[in-house]
C-alpha cells in the first residue's frame, strides 16, 4: 500500500466520518490529528447500518473482530403494510450478502460504533474542545483557527464536521441546510420488553401513508432500534434533534397494526430529529482544504447510507493522496471519484422518502408489486460492490476479489 510519507492532516470533527477517515489516512502513513469541538466524544443512543461497501473498508483497517463483537448481522430485510402487517417483499441478507460482496452487513449502536473507531486511534491523535471558527488559506499551508485562540497548520485540512460544517462555510460561505418536511423519532426498546413478538434478526420497514417505521436489533440484540419517520411541515427548533415524549410517537401511529403498536408502546425515551439535507455541491475542495461525509453530502436516512458513504470518503481520500503527491490534484481525483456517487445516493434517498410513504391506492399497489418482484434490495448491487479504495474513475462499481 503506497505511503503518505508523514503528510500532516488536520481532520476537523471527531464523529464517524472524521474518525474513519483518520484511520484510513493513518494506515497509509499520514500524520493525522482530529480536532473535535466537543469536550468528549459521543453519539446518541440510536442505530446505524453499515453495509458491505463500508464494512469491507473497516475489515481492511483491522476492525473485523471488533465489528463482529458489537454488530448484529441481519438475516433478511422485509417490507410490510401499515394497517395489517401484510408482507410486501423479503430479501435475504446474512451469509448471502457476505458471499456476494465479500463483507457482512451490520446493524450497530451508533455510540458503540464510534467508540470502536476511537479506540482504534492513538489517544494523542484526538484533541477535544477545539471548535473551528476560521481557516486561513493565504499562506503556503492552510491554518485552522479555533475558538480558544489556538491554531494549527497542516499540509491538508479535512472538514468532517457535519451538516453545519464550519469548514464548509469557510470555503463556500454560510448556507443553511434544507428541511425535508419530515421528522424522525428514534428510540431504543429493551429486547425483553418485546420478547412476546418473537421478532427475527432482520430489518423490518412498515410502509404507510405519510409515515413509515423501521425496526432492527442493535447492541448484541439487547435493544431493538426503532425509527419512525413522519411528515411534518415545519421544524421550529434551533437544534436538529431534541428529546420528546414517547406519546408523540404513539399518537402518530394510532390505527397501525399490532406489532407496530407494541413497539411504539414499549419505547421509553425518544429523540425527535428534523431531517435535513443539502443539494449536491459543485465542488468540495479549495486548495489544500476539502470536505467529507455530512459536511458535503448530508443525506436523508432512507437509504441507510450516511455513515457508509462517509467511511467510503475517507478510504477514497487516502487512496487519492497516496496516488497523487500534489495535494490539489489529489483532491480533484477524490472529487471525481466521490461526487457523482454520493449525489446519486442523495437522490435515491429523496426518492425513497416519497416511495416509503405513498397513500393507499394504485401507485402504492405498483410499488408493492415492483418490490415483490425483485430478488434483492433495489440498487443494492451497485451500492454494496463498490470498492472505495480504487482510484479508477471508470469503474464506479468494482466487486472485491473472490466475490461471486
Residue pairs with C-beta under 8 A, 6 or more apart in sequence:
1 27
1 28
1 322
2 28
2 322
2 323
3 28
3 29
3 322
4 25
4 28
4 29
4 30
4 318
4 321
4 322
5 29
6 29
6 30
6 31
7 29
7 30
7 31
7 155
7 156
7 321
8 30
8 31
8 33
8 153
8 154
8 155
8 156
9 22
9 25
9 30
9 31
9 32
9 33
9 154
9 155
9 156
9 157
9 158
10 33
10 35
10 142
10 144
10 152
10 154
10 156
10 157
10 158
11 18
11 21
11 22
11 25
11 32
11 33
11 34
11 35
11 158
11 160
12 18
12 35
12 132
12 144
12 157
12 158
12 159
12 160
12 161
12 166
12 167
13 34
13 35
13 36
13 37
13 159
13 160
13 161
13 162
13 165
13 293
13 295
14 34
14 35
14 36
14 38
14 41
14 118
14 126
14 128
15 43
15 114
15 160
15 161
15 162
15 293
16 43
16 48
16 110
16 113
16 114
16 117
16 293
16 307
16 310
16 311
17 160
17 292
17 293
17 294
17 295
17 307
17 310
17 311
17 313
17 314
18 34
18 36
18 158
18 160
18 161
18 293
19 34
19 114
19 117
19 118
19 121
20 57
20 58
20 117
20 310
20 311
20 314
21 158
21 160
21 292
21 293
21 310
21 313
21 314
21 317
21 318
22 32
22 34
22 121
22 125
22 314
23 61
23 117
23 120
23 121
23 314
24 57
24 61
24 314
24 315
24 317
24 318
25 32
25 314
25 317
25 318
25 321
26 32
26 121
26 125
27 60
27 61
27 318
28 318
28 319
28 321
28 322
30 318
30 321
32 125
33 125
33 126
33 127
33 152
33 154
34 121
34 125
34 126
34 127
35 127
35 130
35 132
35 144
35 146
35 152
36 126
36 127
36 128
36 129
36 130
37 129
37 130
37 131
37 132
37 147
37 161
38 128
38 129
39 128
39 129
40 128
41 114
41 118
41 126
41 128
42 111
42 114
43 110
43 111
43 113
43 114
44 110
44 111
44 186
44 241
44 271
45 109
45 110
45 111
45 188
46 109
46 110
46 186
46 188
46 225
46 227
46 271
47 107
47 108
47 109
47 110
47 186
47 188
47 216
47 218
47 225
47 227
48 107
48 108
48 109
48 110
48 113
48 218
48 307
49 105
49 106
49 107
49 108
49 203
49 216
49 304
49 307
49 308
50 58
50 67
50 71
50 105
50 106
50 108
50 113
50 307
50 308
50 311
51 105
51 304
51 305
51 308
51 383
51 384
52 97
52 98
52 101
52 102
52 103
52 104
52 105
52 384
52 385
53 101
53 308
53 312
53 383
53 384
53 385
53 386
53 388
54 307
54 308
54 309
54 311
54 312
55 67
55 103
55 104
55 105
55 106
56 101
56 102
56 103
56 387
56 400
57 311
57 312
57 314
57 315
57 388
57 389
58 64
58 67
58 311
59 67
59 103
60 389
61 120
62 120
63 116
63 117
63 120
66 116
66 119
66 120
67 104
67 106
67 108
67 116
70 108
70 109
70 112
70 113
70 116
70 219
70 220
71 104
71 106
71 107
71 108
72 106
72 107
72 108
72 201
72 216
72 217
72 218
72 219
72 220
72 221
73 93
73 94
73 104
73 105
73 106
73 107
73 201
74 93
74 94
74 105
74 107
74 201
74 202
74 203
74 216
74 217
75 92
75 93
75 94
75 200
75 201
75 202
76 90
76 91
76 92
76 93
76 94
76 200
76 202
76 203
77 90
77 91
77 93
77 202
77 203
77 204
77 205
77 377
78 87
78 88
78 89
78 90
78 91
78 202
78 203
78 204
78 205
79 87
79 88
79 89
79 90
79 204
79 205
79 206
79 207
79 371
80 86
80 87
80 88
80 204
80 205
80 206
80 207
80 257
81 88
81 206
81 207
81 208
81 257
81 368
82 206
82 207
82 208
82 209
82 211
82 212
82 256
82 257
82 260
83 208
83 255
83 256
83 257
84 257
85 206
85 257
85 258
85 259
85 260
88 207
88 368
88 371
88 372
89 368
89 371
89 372
89 374
91 374
91 375
91 376
91 377
91 380
93 105
93 202
93 203
94 105
97 104
97 105
97 384
98 104
98 105
99 403
99 404
100 381
100 384
100 385
100 403
100 404
101 384
101 385
101 399
101 400
101 403
102 399
102 400
102 401
102 402
102 403
103 400
105 384
107 203
107 216
107 217
107 218
107 225
108 218
108 219
109 188
109 218
109 219
109 223
109 225
112 218
112 219
113 307
118 126
129 148
130 146
130 147
130 148
130 150
131 146
131 147
131 148
131 166
132 144
132 145
132 146
132 147
132 161
132 166
132 167
132 170
133 145
133 146
133 147
133 166
134 144
134 145
134 170
135 142
135 143
135 144
135 145
135 157
135 167
135 170
135 171
135 289
136 142
136 143
136 145
137 143
137 286
137 287
137 288
137 289
139 153
141 153
141 154
141 155
141 288
142 153
142 154
142 156
142 157
142 287
142 288
142 289
143 151
143 152
143 153
144 151
144 152
144 153
144 154
144 157
145 151
146 152
155 288
155 327
156 288
156 289
156 290
156 321
156 327
157 167
157 288
157 289
157 290
158 167
158 289
158 290
158 291
158 292
158 317
159 165
159 166
159 167
159 168
159 171
159 289
159 290
159 291
159 292
159 295
159 296
160 291
160 292
160 293
160 295
160 310
161 167
161 168
161 295
162 293
162 294
162 295
162 298
163 177
163 240
163 276
163 278
163 294
163 295
163 298
164 177
165 291
165 294
165 295
165 296
167 289
167 291
167 295
168 291
168 295
168 296
169 175
170 289
171 285
171 286
171 289
171 291
172 281
172 286
175 278
177 276
177 277
177 278
177 298
178 276
178 277
178 278
178 279
179 234
179 235
179 274
179 275
179 276
180 275
180 276
180 277
180 300
180 353
181 231
181 232
181 233
182 229
182 230
182 231
182 232
182 275
182 300
182 353
183 229
183 230
183 232
183 235
183 272
183 273
183 274
183 275
184 227
184 228
184 229
184 230
184 272
184 273
184 275
184 301
185 226
185 227
185 228
185 229
185 230
185 244
185 248
185 249
185 252
185 270
185 271
185 272
185 273
186 225
186 226
186 227
186 228
186 270
186 271
186 273
187 225
187 226
187 246
187 249
187 267
187 268
187 269
187 270
187 271
188 218
188 219
188 223
188 224
188 225
188 226
188 267
188 269
189 223
189 224
189 226
189 263
189 266
189 267
189 268
190 222
190 223
190 266
190 268
191 217
191 221
191 222
191 223
191 224
193 266
194 224
194 262
194 263
194 266
196 262
197 259
197 262
197 263
199 215
199 217
199 224
201 217
201 221
202 216
203 214
203 215
203 216
204 214
204 215
204 216
205 212
205 213
205 214
205 356
206 212
206 213
206 214
206 256
206 257
206 259
206 260
207 356
207 357
207 358
207 364
207 367
208 256
208 357
209 357
209 358
209 359
209 360
210 230
210 231
210 357
210 359
211 228
211 229
211 230
211 231
211 252
211 253
211 357
212 228
212 229
212 356
212 357
213 226
213 227
213 228
213 229
213 253
213 256
213 260
213 263
213 264
214 225
214 226
214 227
214 228
214 229
215 224
215 225
215 226
215 227
215 263
216 224
216 225
217 223
217 224
217 225
218 224
218 225
224 263
226 263
226 264
226 267
227 301
228 249
228 252
228 253
228 264
229 275
229 301
229 302
229 356
229 357
230 252
231 357
235 274
235 276
237 274
240 273
240 274
240 276
241 271
241 272
241 273
241 274
242 271
242 272
243 269
243 270
243 271
243 272
244 270
244 271
244 272
245 270
246 264
246 267
246 268
246 269
246 270
248 270
248 272
249 264
249 267
249 270
250 264
250 265
253 260
253 261
253 264
275 300
275 301
276 298
277 298
277 299
277 300
277 346
277 349
277 350
278 297
278 298
280 297
280 339
280 342
280 343
280 346
281 291
281 296
281 297
281 339
283 335
283 339
284 290
284 291
284 292
284 296
284 331
284 334
284 335
284 338
284 339
285 291
285 328
285 331
285 332
285 334
285 335
287 327
287 328
288 327
288 328
288 331
290 317
290 331
290 334
290 335
292 310
292 313
292 314
292 317
293 306
293 309
293 310
293 313
294 306
294 310
296 342
297 309
297 342
297 343
297 345
297 346
298 306
299 305
299 306
299 309
299 342
299 345
299 346
299 349
300 346
300 349
300 350
300 352
300 353
301 349
302 348
302 349
302 350
302 352
302 353
302 356
303 345
303 348
303 349
303 352
303 383
305 345
305 349
305 383
309 341
309 342
309 345
311 388
312 338
312 341
312 386
312 388
313 338
313 342
313 388
315 388
315 389
316 334
316 337
316 338
316 388
316 389
316 391
317 334
318 389
319 388
319 389
319 390
319 391
320 330
320 331
320 333
320 334
320 337
320 391
321 327
321 330
321 334
323 330
323 333
323 391
324 330
324 333
333 391
333 393
336 393
337 388
337 391
337 393
340 396
341 386
341 396
345 383
348 379
355 367
358 364
358 367
371 378
381 397
382 397
385 397
385 398
385 399
385 400
385 403
386 396
386 397
386 398
387 395
387 398
387 399
387 400
390 398
392 398
